[in-house]
């Protein structure tokens, strides 16, 4: 899906970005936030990110996750950082 509204954007529409984010985070039952004793489910974090992050931030997050997956890296650390940022 090409985003027709913003030609400098990635190849995904905002709806597709939300779907990707939901799919990635649904794989995690629990994401522990570093340095505080707080845990959040992946689906809760996805909902929270969609509600509070700008479309550009979501796009950047999806790009980071895609890059990590290309390198066979664990994406959970990326989500832990975003969860910590949302809590603070």
N, C-alpha and C positions, 0 to 999 in steps of 0.2 A: 504494500500500500504506500503510495507516494503521497507525501504531504503537499497538497497543492497550495496551501495558504502561505507557506514559508519555503521558498526555493532553496535557501541556504541551510535548511534543517536536514535532519537525517531522513532516511527513507520511510519512516513510520509516522502515521497519524497519531494524535493524542490518544484516541481510543485503543489503537494497537499497542502503544507504549504502556497503557494501563493493563492491558491483557498480558503483556510480557512480564510486567512487574508482578502481577497477581500470580502468574504461573511459576515464576522463579521463587517467590516467597512462600507459596503453598507447600513447597518441598520441606520447609522447616517447621517442625512442631513447636519449637521454642528457640528464641534467640536471646541469649544472655547479654545484657548490656554491661560492658566492661566498667570496672571501678565502682559500680554501685550494685546493690543486691536487687536487681530488677530483671525480669524476664518478660518477653512479649512473644506471642505466637506470630508466625509468618504472615498469616492472613490479616491479623490485627495491624501489623506494621505496614502491610500493603495498603490497607484502607486509610491508615493514618497518613502515609506518604502522599497518597492520591488527594486527600483532603487538604493537606497543608503545604505541599511542595508546588512550586511553579512548574509549568510545562517544560521549561528549559532545564530545571533541576532534575525532573523525572527523565528527560531525554539523556542528560549527562550520566545519571545513575545507570540507565539501561546500557549506555555505551561502555561504562566501566565494567559492568557485569559481563557483557559480551566479550570484551577484551580479556577478562580473567578466564572465562570459559575457553577461549581460543588457546590460552596458555595452560590449560588444565589446572588452573588454580582454584582454590576454595573461595566461593563467593560469600560465605557466611561472614567473614571479617568485614567486608564492605557494608553489609546490612547492619552489623553491630555498630559500626561507626555512625551510620545514618540514624539508628535508633538512639544512640547516645546524644547526638546533636538535637534530635527532636525533643528529648526529655529535658535537656538543659535549655 
